[in-house]
Amino acid sequence: MQCHYCDADAVVAPEHDGIKVGLCRDHFQQSIESFSTEPHLKEFEHRFET
Ligand SMILES: [Zn+2]
């Protein structure tokens, strides 16, 4: 499988919203970072709202 974001070979194919997306090592690392920071950002937004 090819990476969804570039032409590199995908090392993983995690399911995201029911869709399997091939990711190379670099983009897999980036997706982990964005997945792990997004919920925190939303939590912060909620805290500011209340
Ligand atoms: Zn890639």
mmCIF file of the protein (N, C-alpha, C, O) and its ligand, coordinates in Angstrom:
data_MODEL
# 
_entry.id   MODEL 
# 
loop_
_entity.id 
_entity.type 
_entity.pdbx_number_of_molecules 
1 polymer     1 
2 non-polymer 1 
# 
_entity_poly.entity_id                      1 
_entity_poly.type                           'polypeptide(L)' 
_entity_poly.nstd_linkage                   no 
_entity_poly.nstd_monomer                   no 
_entity_poly.pdbx_seq_one_letter_code       MQCHYCDADAVVAPEHDGIKVGLCRDHFQQSIESFSTEPHLKEFEHRFET 
_entity_poly.pdbx_seq_one_letter_code_can   MQCHYCDADAVVAPEHDGIKVGLCRDHFQQSIESFSTEPHLKEFEHRFET 
_entity_poly.pdbx_strand_id                 A 
# 
loop_
_entity_poly_seq.entity_id 
_entity_poly_seq.num 
_entity_poly_seq.mon_id 
_entity_poly_seq.hetero 
1 1  MET n 
1 2  GLN n 
1 3  CYS n 
1 4  HIS n 
1 5  TYR n 
1 6  CYS n 
1 7  ASP n 
1 8  ALA n 
1 9  ASP n 
1 10 ALA n 
1 11 VAL n 
1 12 VAL n 
1 13 ALA n 
1 14 PRO n 
1 15 GLU n 
1 16 HIS n 
1 17 ASP n 
1 18 GLY n 
1 19 ILE n 
1 20 LYS n 
1 21 VAL n 
1 22 GLY n 
1 23 LEU n 
1 24 CYS n 
1 25 ARG n 
1 26 ASP n 
1 27 HIS n 
1 28 PHE n 
1 29 GLN n 
1 30 GLN n 
1 31 SER n 
1 32 ILE n 
1 33 GLU n 
1 34 SER n 
1 35 PHE n 
1 36 SER n 
1 37 THR n 
1 38 GLU n 
1 39 PRO n 
1 40 HIS n 
1 41 LEU n 
1 42 LYS n 
1 43 GLU n 
1 44 PHE n 
1 45 GLU n 
1 46 HIS n 
1 47 ARG n 
1 48 PHE n 
1 49 GLU n 
1 50 THR n 
# 
loop_
_struct_asym.id 
_struct_asym.entity_id 
A 1 
B 2 
# 
loop_
_chem_comp.id 
_chem_comp.type 
_chem_comp.mon_nstd_flag 
ALA 'L-peptide linking' y 
ARG 'L-peptide linking' y 
ASP 'L-peptide linking' y 
CYS 'L-peptide linking' y 
GLN 'L-peptide linking' y 
GLU 'L-peptide linking' y 
GLY 'peptide linking'   y 
HIS 'L-peptide linking' y 
ILE 'L-peptide linking' y 
LEU 'L-peptide linking' y 
LYS 'L-peptide linking' y 
MET 'L-peptide linking' y 
PHE 'L-peptide linking' y 
PRO 'L-peptide linking' y 
SER 'L-peptide linking' y 
THR 'L-peptide linking' y 
TYR 'L-peptide linking' y 
VAL 'L-peptide linking' y 
ZN  non-polymer         . 
# 
_pdbx_entity_nonpoly.entity_id   2 
_pdbx_entity_nonpoly.name        ? 
_pdbx_entity_nonpoly.comp_id     ZN 
# 
_pdbx_nonpoly_scheme.asym_id         B 
_pdbx_nonpoly_scheme.entity_id       2 
_pdbx_nonpoly_scheme.mon_id          ZN 
_pdbx_nonpoly_scheme.ndb_seq_num     1 
_pdbx_nonpoly_scheme.pdb_seq_num     101 
_pdbx_nonpoly_scheme.auth_seq_num    101 
_pdbx_nonpoly_scheme.pdb_mon_id      ZN 
_pdbx_nonpoly_scheme.auth_mon_id     ZN 
_pdbx_nonpoly_scheme.pdb_strand_id   A 
_pdbx_nonpoly_scheme.pdb_ins_code    . 
# 
loop_
_atom_site.group_PDB 
_atom_site.id 
_atom_site.type_symbol 
_atom_site.label_atom_id 
_atom_site.label_alt_id 
_atom_site.label_comp_id 
_atom_site.label_asym_id 
_atom_site.label_entity_id 
_atom_site.label_seq_id 
_atom_site.pdbx_PDB_ins_code 
_atom_site.Cartn_x 
_atom_site.Cartn_y 
_atom_site.Cartn_z 
_atom_site.occupancy 
_atom_site.B_iso_or_equiv 
_atom_site.pdbx_formal_charge 
_atom_site.auth_seq_id 
_atom_site.auth_comp_id 
_atom_site.auth_asym_id 
_atom_site.auth_atom_id 
_atom_site.pdbx_PDB_model_num 
ATOM   1   N  N  . MET A 1 1  ? 0.833   -1.203 0.000  1.00 0.00 ? 1   MET A N  1 
ATOM   2   C  CA . MET A 1 1  ? 0.000   0.000  0.000  1.00 0.00 ? 1   MET A CA 1 
ATOM   3   C  C  . MET A 1 1  ? 0.869   1.255  0.000  1.00 0.00 ? 1   MET A C  1 
ATOM   4   O  O  . MET A 1 1  ? 1.939   1.295  0.607  1.00 0.00 ? 1   MET A O  1 
ATOM   5   N  N  . GLN A 1 2  ? 0.377   2.277  -0.699 1.00 0.00 ? 2   GLN A N  1 
ATOM   6   C  CA . GLN A 1 2  ? 1.120   3.535  -0.793 1.00 0.00 ? 2   GLN A CA 1 
ATOM   7   C  C  . GLN A 1 2  ? 0.622   4.515  0.257  1.00 0.00 ? 2   GLN A C  1 
ATOM   8   O  O  . GLN A 1 2  ? -0.548  4.495  0.639  1.00 0.00 ? 2   GLN A O  1 
ATOM   9   N  N  . CYS A 1 3  ? 1.535   5.379  0.723  1.00 0.00 ? 3   CYS A N  1 
ATOM   10  C  CA . CYS A 1 3  ? 1.159   6.406  1.688  1.00 0.00 ? 3   CYS A CA 1 
ATOM   11  C  C  . CYS A 1 3  ? 0.099   7.323  1.076  1.00 0.00 ? 3   CYS A C  1 
ATOM   12  O  O  . CYS A 1 3  ? 0.138   7.645  -0.111 1.00 0.00 ? 3   CYS A O  1 
ATOM   13  N  N  . HIS A 1 4  ? -0.839  7.728  1.914  1.00 0.00 ? 4   HIS A N  1 
ATOM   14  C  CA . HIS A 1 4  ? -1.937  8.578  1.454  1.00 0.00 ? 4   HIS A CA 1 
ATOM   15  C  C  . HIS A 1 4  ? -1.439  9.982  1.114  1.00 0.00 ? 4   HIS A C  1 
ATOM   16  O  O  . HIS A 1 4  ? -2.041  10.684 0.302  1.00 0.00 ? 4   HIS A O  1 
ATOM   17  N  N  . TYR A 1 5  ? -0.336  10.380 1.742  1.00 0.00 ? 5   TYR A N  1 
ATOM   18  C  CA . TYR A 1 5  ? 0.130   11.769 1.611  1.00 0.00 ? 5   TYR A CA 1 
ATOM   19  C  C  . TYR A 1 5  ? 1.317   11.939 0.681  1.00 0.00 ? 5   TYR A C  1 
ATOM   20  O  O  . TYR A 1 5  ? 1.548   13.034 0.166  1.00 0.00 ? 5   TYR A O  1 
ATOM   21  N  N  . CYS A 1 6  ? 2.075   10.872 0.458  1.00 0.00 ? 6   CYS A N  1 
ATOM   22  C  CA . CYS A 1 6  ? 3.227   10.979 -0.426 1.00 0.00 ? 6   CYS A CA 1 
ATOM   23  C  C  . CYS A 1 6  ? 3.405   9.662  -1.185 1.00 0.00 ? 6   CYS A C  1 
ATOM   24  O  O  . CYS A 1 6  ? 2.561   8.771  -1.084 1.00 0.00 ? 6   CYS A O  1 
ATOM   25  N  N  . ASP A 1 7  ? 4.483   9.537  -1.932 1.00 0.00 ? 7   ASP A N  1 
ATOM   26  C  CA . ASP A 1 7  ? 4.688   8.363  -2.781 1.00 0.00 ? 7   ASP A CA 1 
ATOM   27  C  C  . ASP A 1 7  ? 5.420   7.228  -2.084 1.00 0.00 ? 7   ASP A C  1 
ATOM   28  O  O  . ASP A 1 7  ? 5.703   6.198  -2.696 1.00 0.00 ? 7   ASP A O  1 
ATOM   29  N  N  . ALA A 1 8  ? 5.730   7.416  -0.797 1.00 0.00 ? 8   ALA A N  1 
ATOM   30  C  CA . ALA A 1 8  ? 6.460   6.384  -0.067 1.00 0.00 ? 8   ALA A CA 1 
ATOM   31  C  C  . ALA A 1 8  ? 5.572   5.180  0.224  1.00 0.00 ? 8   ALA A C  1 
ATOM   32  O  O  . ALA A 1 8  ? 4.346   5.288  0.228  1.00 0.00 ? 8   ALA A O  1 
ATOM   33  N  N  . ASP A 1 9  ? 6.202   4.031  0.465  1.00 0.00 ? 9   ASP A N  1 
ATOM   34  C  CA . ASP A 1 9  ? 5.457   2.839  0.842  1.00 0.00 ? 9   ASP A CA 1 
ATOM   35  C  C  . ASP A 1 9  ? 4.871   3.011  2.234  1.00 0.00 ? 9   ASP A C  1 
ATOM   36  O  O  . ASP A 1 9  ? 5.557   3.476  3.144  1.00 0.00 ? 9   ASP A O  1 
ATOM   37  N  N  . ALA A 1 10 ? 3.616   2.641  2.402  1.00 0.00 ? 10  ALA A N  1 
ATOM   38  C  CA . ALA A 1 10 ? 2.976   2.750  3.711  1.00 0.00 ? 10  ALA A CA 1 
ATOM   39  C  C  . ALA A 1 10 ? 3.486   1.646  4.629  1.00 0.00 ? 10  ALA A C  1 
ATOM   40  O  O  . ALA A 1 10 ? 3.588   0.488  4.222  1.00 0.00 ? 10  ALA A O  1 
ATOM   41  N  N  . VAL A 1 11 ? 3.803   2.005  5.855  1.00 0.00 ? 11  VAL A N  1 
ATOM   42  C  CA . VAL A 1 11 ? 4.243   1.020  6.843  1.00 0.00 ? 11  VAL A CA 1 
ATOM   43  C  C  . VAL A 1 11 ? 3.073   0.589  7.714  1.00 0.00 ? 11  VAL A C  1 
ATOM   44  O  O  . VAL A 1 11 ? 3.099   -0.486 8.312  1.00 0.00 ? 11  VAL A O  1 
ATOM   45  N  N  . VAL A 1 12 ? 2.053   1.425  7.784  1.00 0.00 ? 12  VAL A N  1 
ATOM   46  C  CA . VAL A 1 12 ? 0.858   1.096  8.561  1.00 0.00 ? 12  VAL A CA 1 
ATOM   47  C  C  . VAL A 1 12 ? -0.384  1.558  7.812  1.00 0.00 ? 12  VAL A C  1 
ATOM   48  O  O  . VAL A 1 12 ? -0.305  2.422  6.939  1.00 0.00 ? 12  VAL A O  1 
ATOM   49  N  N  . ALA A 1 13 ? -1.530  0.980  8.155  1.00 0.00 ? 13  ALA A N  1 
ATOM   50  C  CA . ALA A 1 13 ? -2.791  1.408  7.549  1.00 0.00 ? 13  ALA A CA 1 
ATOM   51  C  C  . ALA A 1 13 ? -3.859  1.482  8.636  1.00 0.00 ? 13  ALA A C  1 
ATOM   52  O  O  . ALA A 1 13 ? -4.757  0.643  8.696  1.00 0.00 ? 13  ALA A O  1 
ATOM   53  N  N  . PRO A 1 14 ? -3.752  2.491  9.490  1.00 0.00 ? 14  PRO A N  1 
ATOM   54  C  CA . PRO A 1 14 ? -4.736  2.618  10.563 1.00 0.00 ? 14  PRO A CA 1 
ATOM   55  C  C  . PRO A 1 14 ? -6.098  3.014  10.009 1.00 0.00 ? 14  PRO A C  1 
ATOM   56  O  O  . PRO A 1 14 ? -6.188  3.706  8.994  1.00 0.00 ? 14  PRO A O  1 
ATOM   57  N  N  . GLU A 1 15 ? -7.160  2.569  10.684 1.00 0.00 ? 15  GLU A N  1 
ATOM   58  C  CA . GLU A 1 15 ? -8.496  2.941  10.255 1.00 0.00 ? 15  GLU A CA 1 
ATOM   59  C  C  . GLU A 1 15 ? -8.864  4.276  10.870 1.00 0.00 ? 15  GLU A C  1 
ATOM   60  O  O  . GLU A 1 15 ? -8.793  4.460  12.085 1.00 0.00 ? 15  GLU A O  1 
ATOM   61  N  N  . HIS A 1 16 ? -9.257  5.203  10.014 1.00 0.00 ? 16  HIS A N  1 
ATOM   62  C  CA . HIS A 1 16 ? -9.645  6.535  10.490 1.00 0.00 ? 16  HIS A CA 1 
ATOM   63  C  C  . HIS A 1 16 ? -11.034 6.838  9.956  1.00 0.00 ? 16  HIS A C  1 
ATOM   64  O  O  . HIS A 1 16 ? -11.225 6.958  8.746  1.00 0.00 ? 16  HIS A O  1 
ATOM   65  N  N  . ASP A 1 17 ? -12.007 6.963  10.853 1.00 0.00 ? 17  ASP A N  1 
ATOM   66  C  CA . ASP A 1 17 ? -13.402 7.189  10.460 1.00 0.00 ? 17  ASP A CA 1 
ATOM   67  C  C  . ASP A 1 17 ? -13.896 6.081  9.532  1.00 0.00 ? 17  ASP A C  1 
ATOM   68  O  O  . ASP A 1 17 ? -14.644 6.335  8.588  1.00 0.00 ? 17  ASP A O  1 
ATOM   69  N  N  . GLY A 1 18 ? -13.475 4.865  9.808  1.00 0.00 ? 18  GLY A N  1 
ATOM   70  C  CA . GLY A 1 18 ? -13.935 3.725  9.030  1.00 0.00 ? 18  GLY A CA 1 
ATOM   71  C  C  . GLY A 1 18 ? -13.219 3.555  7.712  1.00 0.00 ? 18  GLY A C  1 
ATOM   72  O  O  . GLY A 1 18 ? -13.526 2.632  6.957  1.00 0.00 ? 18  GLY A O  1 
ATOM   73  N  N  . ILE A 1 19 ? -12.266 4.429  7.417  1.00 0.00 ? 19  ILE A N  1 
ATOM   74  C  CA . ILE A 1 19 ? -11.523 4.340  6.167  1.00 0.00 ? 19  ILE A CA 1 
ATOM   75  C  C  . ILE A 1 19 ? -10.076 3.995  6.474  1.00 0.00 ? 19  ILE A C  1 
ATOM   76  O  O  . ILE A 1 19 ? -9.442  4.650  7.302  1.00 0.00 ? 19  ILE A O  1 
ATOM   77  N  N  . LYS A 1 20 ? -9.546  2.961  5.808  1.00 0.00 ? 20  LYS A N  1 
ATOM   78  C  CA . LYS A 1 20 ? -8.150  2.610  6.012  1.00 0.00 ? 20  LYS A CA 1 
ATOM   79  C  C  . LYS A 1 20 ? -7.270  3.525  5.186  1.00 0.00 ? 20  LYS A C  1 
ATOM   80  O  O  . LYS A 1 20 ? -7.435  3.645  3.972  1.00 0.00 ? 20  LYS A O  1 
ATOM   81  N  N  . VAL A 1 21 ? -6.341  4.164  5.858  1.00 0.00 ? 21  VAL A N  1 
ATOM   82  C  CA . VAL A 1 21 ? -5.458  5.119  5.193  1.00 0.00 ? 21  VAL A CA 1 
ATOM   83  C  C  . VAL A 1 21 ? -4.018  4.667  5.353  1.00 0.00 ? 21  VAL A C  1 
ATOM   84  O  O  . VAL A 1 21 ? -3.527  4.540  6.475  1.00 0.00 ? 21  VAL A O  1 
ATOM   85  N  N  . GLY A 1 22 ? -3.341  4.423  4.245  1.00 0.00 ? 22  GLY A N  1 
ATOM   86  C  CA . GLY A 1 22 ? -1.947  4.021  4.303  1.00 0.00 ? 22  GLY A CA 1 
ATOM   87  C  C  . GLY A 1 22 ? -1.062  5.196  4.659  1.00 0.00 ? 22  GLY A C  1 
ATOM   88  O  O  . GLY A 1 22 ? -1.220  6.294  4.127  1.00 0.00 ? 22  GLY A O  1 
ATOM   89  N  N  . LEU A 1 23 ? -0.128  4.953  5.568  1.00 0.00 ? 23  LEU A N  1 
ATOM   90  C  CA . LEU A 1 23 ? 0.768   6.028  5.986  1.00 0.00 ? 23  LEU A CA 1 
ATOM   91  C  C  . LEU A 1 23 ? 2.205   5.534  6.013  1.00 0.00 ? 23  LEU A C  1 
ATOM   92  O  O  . LEU A 1 23 ? 2.481   4.436  6.497  1.00 0.00 ? 23  LEU A O  1 
ATOM   93  N  N  . CYS A 1 24 ? 3.125   6.349  5.490  1.00 0.00 ? 24  CYS A N  1 
ATOM   94  C  CA . CYS A 1 24 ? 4.533   6.024  5.610  1.00 0.00 ? 24  CYS A CA 1 
ATOM   95  C  C  . CYS A 1 24 ? 4.976   6.342  7.041  1.00 0.00 ? 24  CYS A C  1 
ATOM   96  O  O  . CYS A 1 24 ? 4.199   6.860  7.843  1.00 0.00 ? 24  CYS A O  1 
ATOM   97  N  N  . ARG A 1 25 ? 6.220   6.026  7.341  1.00 0.00 ? 25  ARG A N  1 
ATOM   98  C  CA . ARG A 1 25 ? 6.693   6.213  8.709  1.00 0.00 ? 25  ARG A CA 1 
ATOM   99  C  C  . ARG A 1 25 ? 6.598   7.682  9.153  1.00 0.00 ? 25  ARG A C  1 
ATOM   100 O  O  . ARG A 1 25 ? 6.173   7.974  10.271 1.00 0.00 ? 25  ARG A O  1 
ATOM   101 N  N  . ASP A 1 26 ? 7.001   8.603  8.256  1.00 0.00 ? 26  ASP A N  1 
ATOM   102 C  CA . ASP A 1 26 ? 6.978   10.028 8.600  1.00 0.00 ? 26  ASP A CA 1 
ATOM   103 C  C  . ASP A 1 26 ? 5.557   10.527 8.838  1.00 0.00 ? 26  ASP A C  1 
ATOM   104 O  O  . ASP A 1 26 ? 5.289   11.217 9.822  1.00 0.00 ? 26  ASP A O  1 
ATOM   105 N  N  . HIS A 1 27 ? 4.661   10.179 7.942  1.00 0.00 ? 27  HIS A N  1 
ATOM   106 C  CA . HIS A 1 27 ? 3.291   10.671 8.066  1.00 0.00 ? 27  HIS A CA 1 
ATOM   107 C  C  . HIS A 1 27 ? 2.546   9.963  9.190  1.00 0.00 ? 27  HIS A C  1 
ATOM   108 O  O  . HIS A 1 27 ? 1.644   10.544 9.793  1.00 0.00 ? 27  HIS A O  1 
ATOM   109 N  N  . PHE A 1 28 ? 2.912   8.706  9.480  1.00 0.00 ? 28  PHE A N  1 
ATOM   110 C  CA . PHE A 1 28 ? 2.333   8.014  10.627 1.00 0.00 ? 28  PHE A CA 1 
ATOM   111 C  C  . PHE A 1 28 ? 2.708   8.752  11.912 1.00 0.00 ? 28  PHE A C  1 
ATOM   112 O  O  . PHE A 1 28 ? 1.879   8.946  12.801 1.00 0.00 ? 28  PHE A O  1 
ATOM   113 N  N  . GLN A 1 29 ? 3.971   9.155  11.987 1.00 0.00 ? 29  GLN A N  1 
ATOM   114 C  CA . GLN A 1 29 ? 4.456   9.911  13.153 1.00 0.00 ? 29  GLN A CA 1 
ATOM   115 C  C  . GLN A 1 29 ? 3.677   11.218 13.287 1.00 0.00 ? 29  GLN A C  1 
ATOM   116 O  O  . GLN A 1 29 ? 3.269   11.594 14.386 1.00 0.00 ? 29  GLN A O  1 
ATOM   117 N  N  . GLN A 1 30 ? 3.474   11.904 12.171 1.00 0.00 ? 30  GLN A N  1 
ATOM   118 C  CA . GLN A 1 30 ? 2.723   13.167 12.196 1.00 0.00 ? 30  GLN A CA 1 
ATOM   119 C  C  . GLN A 1 30 ? 1.277   12.952 12.618 1.00 0.00 ? 30  GLN A C  1 
ATOM   120 O  O  . GLN A 1 30 ? 0.715   13.763 13.354 1.00 0.00 ? 30  GLN A O  1 
ATOM   121 N  N  . SER A 1 31 ? 0.675   11.863 12.154 1.00 0.00 ? 31  SER A N  1 
ATOM   122 C  CA . SER A 1 31 ? -0.723  11.619 12.494 1.00 0.00 ? 31  SER A CA 1 
ATOM   123 C  C  . SER A 1 31 ? -0.861  11.290 13.978 1.00 0.00 ? 31  SER A C  1 
ATOM   124 O  O  . SER A 1 31 ? -1.844  11.677 14.610 1.00 0.00 ? 31  SER A O  1 
ATOM   125 N  N  . ILE A 1 32 ? 0.107   10.587 14.532 1.00 0.00 ? 32  ILE A N  1 
ATOM   126 C  CA . ILE A 1 32 ? 0.085   10.298 15.969 1.00 0.00 ? 32  ILE A CA 1 
ATOM   127 C  C  . ILE A 1 32 ? 0.145   11.599 16.748 1.00 0.00 ? 32  ILE A C  1 
ATOM   128 O  O  . ILE A 1 32 ? -0.582  11.792 17.721 1.00 0.00 ? 32  ILE A O  1 
ATOM   129 N  N  . GLU A 1 33 ? 1.026   12.492 16.303 1.00 0.00 ? 33  GLU A N  1 
ATOM   130 C  CA . GLU A 1 33 ? 1.171   13.770 17.004 1.00 0.00 ? 33  GLU A CA 1 
ATOM   131 C  C  . GLU A 1 33 ? -0.112  14.592 16.918 1.00 0.00 ? 33  GLU A C  1 
ATOM   132 O  O  . GLU A 1 33 ? -0.509  15.212 17.904 1.00 0.00 ? 33  GLU A O  1 
ATOM   133 N  N  . SER A 1 34 ? -0.765  14.609 15.762 1.00 0.00 ? 34  SER A N  1 
ATOM   134 C  CA . SER A 1 34 ? -1.994  15.407 15.624 1.00 0.00 ? 34  SER A CA 1 
ATOM   135 C  C  . SER A 1 34 ? -3.143  14.757 16.377 1.00 0.00 ? 34  SER A C  1 
ATOM   136 O  O  . SER A 1 34 ? -3.973  15.453 16.962 1.00 0.00 ? 34  SER A O  1 
ATOM   137 N  N  . PHE A 1 35 ? -3.202  13.402 16.368 1.00 0.00 ? 35  PHE A N  1 
ATOM   138 C  CA . PHE A 1 35 ? -4.277  12.727 17.103 1.00 0.00 ? 35  PHE A CA 1 
ATOM   139 C  C  . PHE A 1 35 ? -4.135  12.953 18.600 1.00 0.00 ? 35  PHE A C  1 
ATOM   140 O  O  . PHE A 1 35 ? -5.132  13.078 19.312 1.00 0.00 ? 35  PHE A O  1 
ATOM   141 N  N  . SER A 1 36 ? -2.904  13.005 19.074 1.00 0.00 ? 36  SER A N  1 
ATOM   142 C  CA . SER A 1 36 ? -2.687  13.096 20.513 1.00 0.00 ? 36  SER A CA 1 
ATOM   143 C  C  . SER A 1 36 ? -2.821  14.525 21.012 1.00 0.00 ? 36  SER A C  1 
ATOM   144 O  O  . SER A 1 36 ? -3.067  14.743 22.199 1.00 0.00 ? 36  SER A O  1 
ATOM   145 N  N  . THR A 1 37 ? -2.663  15.512 20.116 1.00 0.00 ? 37  THR A N  1 
ATOM   146 C  CA . THR A 1 37 ? -2.759  16.895 20.580 1.00 0.00 ? 37  THR A CA 1 
ATOM   147 C  C  . THR A 1 37 ? -4.160  17.471 20.395 1.00 0.00 ? 37  THR A C  1 
ATOM   148 O  O  . THR A 1 37 ? -4.564  18.362 21.142 1.00 0.00 ? 37  THR A O  1 
ATOM   149 N  N  . GLU A 1 38 ? -4.904  16.974 19.412 1.00 0.00 ? 38  GLU A N  1 
ATOM   150 C  CA . GLU A 1 38 ? -6.228  17.534 19.137 1.00 0.00 ? 38  GLU A CA 1 
ATOM   151 C  C  . GLU A 1 38 ? -7.186  17.456 20.319 1.00 0.00 ? 38  GLU A C  1 
ATOM   152 O  O  . GLU A 1 38 ? -7.804  18.466 20.655 1.00 0.00 ? 38  GLU A O  1 
ATOM   153 N  N  . PRO A 1 39 ? -7.336  16.300 20.965 1.00 0.00 ? 39  PRO A N  1 
ATOM   154 C  CA . PRO A 1 39 ? -8.259  16.227 22.101 1.00 0.00 ? 39  PRO A CA 1 
ATOM   155 C  C  . PRO A 1 39 ? -7.886  17.205 23.205 1.00 0.00 ? 39  PRO A C  1 
ATOM   156 O  O  . PRO A 1 39 ? -8.756  17.757 23.879 1.00 0.00 ? 39  PRO A O  1 
ATOM   157 N  N  . HIS A 1 40 ? -6.581  17.415 23.386 1.00 0.00 ? 40  HIS A N  1 
ATOM   158 C  CA . HIS A 1 40 ? -6.141  18.342 24.415 1.00 0.00 ? 40  HIS A CA 1 
ATOM   159 C  C  . HIS A 1 40 ? -6.550  19.769 24.066 1.00 0.00 ? 40  HIS A C  1 
ATOM   160 O  O  . HIS A 1 40 ? -6.968  20.538 24.932 1.00 0.00 ? 40  HIS A O  1 
ATOM   161 N  N  . LEU A 1 41 ? -6.423  20.112 22.778 1.00 0.00 ? 41  LEU A N  1 
ATOM   162 C  CA . LEU A 1 41 ? -6.811  21.445 22.347 1.00 0.00 ? 41  LEU A CA 1 
ATOM   163 C  C  . LEU A 1 41 ? -8.300  21.657 22.563 1.00 0.00 ? 41  LEU A C  1 
ATOM   164 O  O  . LEU A 1 41 ? -8.727  22.729 22.992 1.00 0.00 ? 41  LEU A O  1 
ATOM   165 N  N  . LYS A 1 42 ? -9.101  20.617 22.259 1.00 0.00 ? 42  LYS A N  1 
ATOM   166 C  CA . LYS A 1 42 ? -10.544 20.727 22.454 1.00 0.00 ? 42  LYS A CA 1 
ATOM   167 C  C  . LYS A 1 42 ? -10.876 20.877 23.933 1.00 0.00 ? 42  LYS A C  1 
ATOM   168 O  O  . LYS A 1 42 ? -11.781 21.621 24.311 1.00 0.00 ? 42  LYS A O  1 
ATOM   169 N  N  . GLU A 1 43 ? -10.126 20.156 24.761 1.00 0.00 ? 43  GLU A N  1 
ATOM   170 C  CA . GLU A 1 43 ? -10.344 20.272 26.202 1.00 0.00 ? 43  GLU A CA 1 
ATOM   171 C  C  . GLU A 1 43 ? -10.054 21.691 26.668 1.00 0.00 ? 43  GLU A C  1 
ATOM   172 O  O  . GLU A 1 43 ? -10.783 22.246 27.489 1.00 0.00 ? 43  GLU A O  1 
ATOM   173 N  N  . PHE A 1 44 ? -9.001  22.264 26.147 1.00 0.00 ? 44  PHE A N  1 
ATOM   174 C  CA . PHE A 1 44 ? -8.642  23.623 26.523 1.00 0.00 ? 44  PHE A CA 1 
ATOM   175 C  C  . PHE A 1 44 ? -9.738  24.597 26.089 1.00 0.00 ? 44  PHE A C  1 
ATOM   176 O  O  . PHE A 1 44 ? -10.101 25.510 26.830 1.00 0.00 ? 44  PHE A O  1 
ATOM   177 N  N  . GLU A 1 45 ? -10.263 24.387 24.864 1.00 0.00 ? 45  GLU A N  1 
ATOM   178 C  CA . GLU A 1 45 ? -11.330 25.270 24.377 1.00 0.00 ? 45  GLU A CA 1 
ATOM   179 C  C  . GLU A 1 45 ? -12.530 25.211 25.299 1.00 0.00 ? 45  GLU A C  1 
ATOM   180 O  O  . GLU A 1 45 ? -13.138 26.232 25.621 1.00 0.00 ? 45  GLU A O  1 
ATOM   181 N  N  . HIS A 1 46 ? -12.870 23.973 25.726 1.00 0.00 ? 46  HIS A N  1 
ATOM   182 C  CA . HIS A 1 46 ? -14.020 23.824 26.620 1.00 0.00 ? 46  HIS A CA 1 
ATOM   183 C  C  . HIS A 1 46 ? -13.783 24.531 27.942 1.00 0.00 ? 46  HIS A C  1 
ATOM   184 O  O  . HIS A 1 46 ? -14.694 25.133 28.510 1.00 0.00 ? 46  HIS A O  1 
ATOM   185 N  N  . ARG A 1 47 ? -12.576 24.454 28.417 1.00 0.00 ? 47  ARG A N  1 
ATOM   186 C  CA . ARG A 1 47 ? -12.278 25.083 29.701 1.00 0.00 ? 47  ARG A CA 1 
ATOM   187 C  C  . ARG A 1 47 ? -12.382 26.603 29.628 1.00 0.00 ? 47  ARG A C  1 
ATOM   188 O  O  . ARG A 1 47 ? -12.778 27.270 30.584 1.00 0.00 ? 47  ARG A O  1 
ATOM   189 N  N  . PHE A 1 48 ? -12.008 27.134 28.444 1.00 0.00 ? 48  PHE A N  1 
ATOM   190 C  CA . PHE A 1 48 ? -12.106 28.588 28.293 1.00 0.00 ? 48  PHE A CA 1 
ATOM   191 C  C  . PHE A 1 48 ? -13.563 29.018 28.153 1.00 0.00 ? 48  PHE A C  1 
ATOM   192 O  O  . PHE A 1 48 ? -13.936 30.111 28.577 1.00 0.00 ? 48  PHE A O  1 
ATOM   193 N  N  . GLU A 1 49 ? -14.385 28.152 27.555 1.00 0.00 ? 49  GLU A N  1 
ATOM   194 C  CA . GLU A 1 49 ? -15.791 28.499 27.339 1.00 0.00 ? 49  GLU A CA 1 
ATOM   195 C  C  . GLU A 1 49 ? -16.559 28.535 28.657 1.00 0.00 ? 49  GLU A C  1 
ATOM   196 O  O  . GLU A 1 49 ? -17.420 29.391 28.854 1.00 0.00 ? 49  GLU A O  1 
ATOM   197 N  N  . THR A 1 50 ? -16.246 27.606 29.556 1.00 0.00 ? 50  THR A N  1 
ATOM   198 C  CA . THR A 1 50 ? -17.022 27.510 30.791 1.00 0.00 ? 50  THR A CA 1 
ATOM   199 C  C  . THR A 1 50 ? -16.531 28.445 31.883 1.00 0.00 ? 50  THR A C  1 
ATOM   200 O  O  . THR A 1 50 ? -17.095 28.466 32.977 1.00 0.00 ? 50  THR A O  1 
HETATM 201 ZN ZN . ZN  B 2 .  ? 3.898   9.788  3.525  1.00 0.00 2 101 ZN  A ZN 1 
# 
